[in-house]
Amino acid sequence: MINHKFKANRPKIIGDTNIKPYWRVIESVIDKSEVLLEVLDARMPELSRNEELEEIIKKRKREIIFILNKADLVEENELRKTYNKLKGKHLTFIISTKEKMGTKRLREYLIRLSNKNEITIGVVGYPNTGKSSIINSLLRRKKAPVSKKAGTTHGEQWLNSSQLKIIDSPGIIPIKNNDEIRLALIGSKNVEKIKSKDIVSNKIIEIIGKNKILSQYQVNEKSKDPEEIIELIGKKKGFIKKGGNIDEVRTSTMIIRDWQQGKIG
């Protein structure tokens, strides 16, 4: 049941003083919305969920709908497992804006809900999970800026059509302890700003699978050693430094960027 009333007293803002302004905007979006779409990366839904955000939504007594975006990058059996797990918590939609999969069903559901209750829909989630692409699919026009860089949206933005009222939230929602690996994997930290590129690229290799990532980069050799895999991919791409050594930093940067942009998965 959608609750159209909310308490005026706000819960304590979560996070340190440097991130409070972001939470104020997020809380404002939640207060003005009856339904919140939390956009998740289907490749790593648990990593791309934000527990702090969900707790605020729960306290405001708003409805959460999970959007499993980038579903085209996940094998069907794994996608089904994730869907079955999440749907027990909140209504869940499987979406691929790239393949135009599931967007029509989501749009029709929200229109029915909106016509019945005259609701405002807030869209929240980490940067680079595809919030703006979701909004543009729902509105059937390009209104929200779409970028592969994290943090494109600043402040709340109202985006309306004749049938839907949508608020886009900032593409920055901090994580506790500033977990760089998690931020990098969900695309919320631009690759240029990642310090431990080797650790992040090794984690990506672990997630995708050693032989599978070699295949995706059209490397015919096999290896179980992540460092050797980096070298094999770097060699294939011609990332060679003076002296004939493989440029591992450049190779790791490419792997992270390809992962964030959905070119590998």
C-alpha positions as CSV (number, residue, x, y, z in Angstrom):
1,M,0.0,0.0,0.0
2,I,1.4,3.4,-1.0
3,N,1.4,5.9,1.9
4,H,0.9,9.5,0.7
5,K,1.6,11.0,4.1
6,F,5.0,11.4,5.7
7,K,6.2,12.8,9.0
8,A,7.8,16.3,9.0
9,N,10.5,15.2,11.4
10,R,13.5,14.0,9.5
11,P,15.7,11.2,10.7
12,K,19.3,12.1,11.4
13,I,21.3,12.4,8.2
14,I,23.6,9.6,7.7
15,G,27.3,10.0,6.9
16,D,30.0,12.5,7.7
17,T,29.8,16.3,7.2
18,N,31.4,16.1,3.7
19,I,28.5,14.0,2.3
20,K,25.6,15.5,4.2
21,P,24.6,17.9,1.3
22,Y,24.1,14.8,-0.9
23,W,21.9,13.1,1.6
24,R,19.8,16.2,2.0
25,V,19.0,16.2,-1.7
26,I,18.3,12.4,-1.6
27,E,16.0,12.8,1.4
28,S,14.2,15.7,-0.4
29,V,13.6,13.4,-3.4
30,I,12.3,10.7,-1.1
31,D,10.0,13.1,0.7
32,K,8.5,14.3,-2.6
33,S,8.0,10.8,-4.0
34,E,5.5,8.1,-3.2
35,V,7.4,5.4,-5.1
36,L,11.1,5.0,-5.4
37,L,12.9,3.1,-8.2
38,E,16.2,1.9,-6.9
39,V,18.3,1.1,-10.0
40,L,20.7,-1.8,-9.5
41,D,23.4,-3.3,-11.7
42,A,22.1,-6.8,-12.5
43,R,25.7,-8.1,-12.6
44,M,26.2,-7.3,-8.8
45,P,22.8,-6.4,-7.3
46,E,23.9,-6.7,-3.7
47,L,26.9,-4.5,-4.2
48,S,24.8,-1.9,-5.9
49,R,22.1,-1.8,-3.3
50,N,22.5,1.0,-0.8
51,E,21.4,0.0,2.7
52,E,21.5,3.5,4.1
53,L,19.3,4.7,1.3
54,E,16.8,1.9,1.8
55,E,16.6,2.5,5.5
56,I,15.7,6.2,4.9
57,I,13.0,5.1,2.4
58,K,11.6,2.6,4.9
59,K,11.5,5.3,7.6
60,R,9.6,7.6,5.3
61,K,7.2,4.7,4.6
62,R,7.7,4.8,0.9
63,E,7.4,1.9,-1.6
64,I,10.6,0.6,-3.1
65,I,10.8,-1.0,-6.5
66,F,14.0,-2.8,-7.5
67,I,15.2,-2.2,-11.1
68,L,17.7,-4.9,-12.2
69,N,19.3,-2.9,-15.1
70,K,22.0,-4.1,-17.5
71,A,20.3,-7.5,-17.6
72,D,21.8,-8.2,-21.0
73,L,25.2,-8.6,-19.3
74,V,24.0,-11.5,-17.1
75,E,23.4,-15.1,-18.0
76,E,19.7,-16.1,-17.8
77,N,20.0,-18.6,-15.0
78,E,21.9,-16.2,-12.7
79,L,19.5,-13.4,-13.5
80,R,16.6,-15.6,-12.5
81,K,18.2,-16.5,-9.2
82,T,18.8,-12.8,-8.4
83,Y,15.2,-12.0,-9.4
84,N,13.7,-14.7,-7.2
85,K,15.8,-13.5,-4.3
86,L,14.9,-9.8,-4.6
87,K,11.2,-10.2,-5.4
88,G,10.7,-11.6,-1.9
89,K,11.8,-8.2,-0.5
90,H,10.3,-5.7,-3.0
91,L,8.6,-5.7,-6.4
92,T,11.4,-6.3,-8.9
93,F,11.7,-5.6,-12.7
94,I,14.4,-7.0,-15.0
95,I,15.5,-4.3,-17.4
96,S,18.0,-3.8,-20.2
97,T,17.7,-0.3,-21.7
98,K,20.3,-1.3,-24.3
99,E,18.2,-4.2,-25.6
100,K,14.9,-2.4,-24.7
101,M,13.9,-5.4,-22.5
102,G,11.4,-5.0,-19.7
103,T,11.1,-1.2,-20.1
104,K,7.6,-1.4,-21.7
105,R,6.3,-3.5,-18.8
106,L,7.8,-1.2,-16.2
107,R,6.3,1.9,-17.9
108,E,2.8,0.3,-18.2
109,Y,2.9,-0.6,-14.5
110,L,3.9,2.9,-13.4
111,I,1.3,4.5,-15.6
112,R,-1.4,2.3,-14.1
113,L,-0.1,3.2,-10.6
114,S,0.1,6.9,-11.4
115,N,-3.3,7.1,-12.9
116,K,-4.8,5.4,-9.9
117,N,-2.9,7.4,-7.2
118,E,-1.5,10.5,-8.9
119,I,2.0,9.6,-7.7
120,T,5.4,11.1,-8.1
121,I,8.2,8.6,-8.9
122,G,11.7,9.1,-7.5
123,V,14.7,7.4,-9.2
124,V,17.7,6.7,-7.0
125,G,20.8,4.6,-7.0
126,Y,24.5,4.7,-7.4
127,P,26.1,6.5,-10.3
128,N,26.5,4.6,-13.6
129,T,23.8,2.0,-12.8
130,G,21.7,3.5,-15.6
131,K,19.3,5.8,-13.8
132,S,19.1,8.3,-16.6
133,S,18.6,5.6,-19.3
134,I,15.8,4.2,-17.3
135,I,14.1,7.6,-17.0
136,N,14.5,8.3,-20.7
137,S,12.9,4.9,-21.5
138,L,10.0,5.6,-19.3
139,L,9.4,9.1,-20.8
140,R,10.2,7.8,-24.3
141,R,12.3,10.8,-25.0
142,K,15.8,12.0,-24.1
143,K,15.4,14.3,-21.2
144,A,17.9,13.1,-18.6
145,P,21.6,13.4,-19.4
146,V,23.2,10.0,-20.1
147,S,26.9,9.6,-19.5
148,K,29.5,6.9,-18.8
149,K,31.1,9.2,-16.2
150,A,30.0,8.8,-12.6
151,G,28.1,11.8,-11.1
152,T,26.5,13.3,-14.1
153,T,23.3,14.4,-12.3
154,H,23.6,17.2,-9.8
155,G,20.7,18.0,-7.5
156,E,17.1,16.8,-8.0
157,Q,15.6,17.2,-11.5
158,W,11.9,17.0,-12.3
159,L,11.2,15.2,-15.6
160,N,7.5,15.0,-16.6
161,S,5.5,13.5,-19.4
162,S,1.7,13.6,-19.8
163,Q,1.4,10.4,-17.8
164,L,4.4,10.3,-15.4
165,K,6.0,12.6,-12.9
166,I,9.6,11.6,-12.2
167,I,12.3,13.1,-10.0
168,D,15.9,12.2,-10.8
169,S,18.3,12.2,-7.9
170,P,22.1,13.0,-7.8
171,G,24.3,10.3,-9.2
172,I,26.3,10.3,-6.0
173,I,25.3,8.2,-3.0
174,P,28.3,7.6,-0.6
175,I,29.2,4.2,0.7
176,K,30.3,3.7,4.3
177,N,34.1,3.6,4.7
178,N,34.5,4.7,1.0
179,D,35.1,1.1,-0.2
180,E,37.1,1.8,-3.4
181,I,36.7,-1.7,-4.8
182,R,33.0,-1.6,-4.4
183,L,32.8,1.9,-5.8
184,A,34.9,0.8,-8.8
185,L,32.9,-2.3,-9.5
186,I,29.5,-0.6,-9.5
187,G,31.0,2.2,-11.7
188,S,30.5,4.9,-9.1
189,K,34.2,5.9,-9.2
190,N,35.7,6.9,-12.5
191,V,38.6,4.7,-13.5
192,E,41.0,7.7,-13.5
193,K,40.5,8.2,-9.8
194,I,40.9,4.6,-8.7
195,K,44.2,4.1,-6.9
196,S,44.4,0.3,-6.6
197,K,43.7,-0.5,-10.3
198,D,45.4,-3.9,-10.1
199,I,43.3,-5.0,-7.2
200,V,40.1,-3.9,-8.9
201,S,41.0,-5.6,-12.2
202,N,41.9,-8.8,-10.4
203,K,38.4,-8.7,-8.7
204,I,36.8,-8.3,-12.1
205,I,38.7,-11.3,-13.5
206,E,37.5,-13.3,-10.4
207,I,33.9,-12.3,-11.0
208,I,33.8,-12.9,-14.8
209,G,36.0,-16.0,-14.7
210,K,39.6,-16.4,-15.8
211,N,39.1,-18.3,-19.0
212,K,36.0,-16.3,-19.9
213,I,37.7,-12.9,-19.7
214,L,40.5,-14.2,-21.8
215,S,37.9,-15.3,-24.4
216,Q,36.2,-12.0,-24.3
217,Y,39.5,-10.3,-25.2
218,Q,40.1,-12.9,-27.9
219,V,43.2,-14.4,-26.1
220,N,43.6,-18.0,-27.1
221,E,46.0,-18.9,-24.2
222,K,44.7,-20.1,-20.9
223,S,45.8,-19.2,-17.4
224,K,44.7,-19.4,-13.8
225,D,47.0,-16.7,-12.5
226,P,45.4,-13.2,-12.5
227,E,48.7,-11.4,-13.0
228,E,49.5,-13.6,-16.0
229,I,46.0,-13.0,-17.4
230,I,46.7,-9.2,-17.2
231,E,49.9,-9.7,-19.1
232,L,48.2,-11.9,-21.8
233,I,45.5,-9.3,-22.3
234,G,48.1,-6.5,-22.4
235,K,50.2,-8.3,-24.9
236,K,47.1,-9.0,-27.1
237,K,46.2,-5.2,-27.0
238,G,49.8,-4.2,-27.7
239,F,50.2,-2.3,-24.4
240,I,54.0,-2.6,-24.3
241,K,56.4,-0.3,-22.4
242,K,60.0,0.5,-23.2
243,G,62.1,-2.6,-22.6
244,G,59.4,-4.9,-23.8
245,N,57.5,-5.2,-20.5
246,I,53.7,-5.2,-20.5
247,D,52.0,-2.0,-19.3
248,E,49.9,-3.6,-16.5
249,V,48.5,-0.2,-15.3
250,R,47.2,0.6,-18.8
251,T,45.8,-3.0,-19.2
252,S,44.1,-2.8,-15.8
253,T,42.6,0.6,-16.6
254,M,41.2,-0.8,-19.9
255,I,39.6,-3.8,-18.1
256,I,38.0,-1.6,-15.4
257,R,36.7,0.9,-18.0
258,D,35.3,-2.0,-20.2
259,W,33.6,-3.5,-17.1
260,Q,32.1,-0.1,-16.1
261,Q,30.8,0.5,-19.6
262,G,29.3,-2.9,-20.0
263,K,31.7,-4.1,-22.7
264,I,32.7,-7.2,-20.7
265,G,30.6,-9.1,-18.1
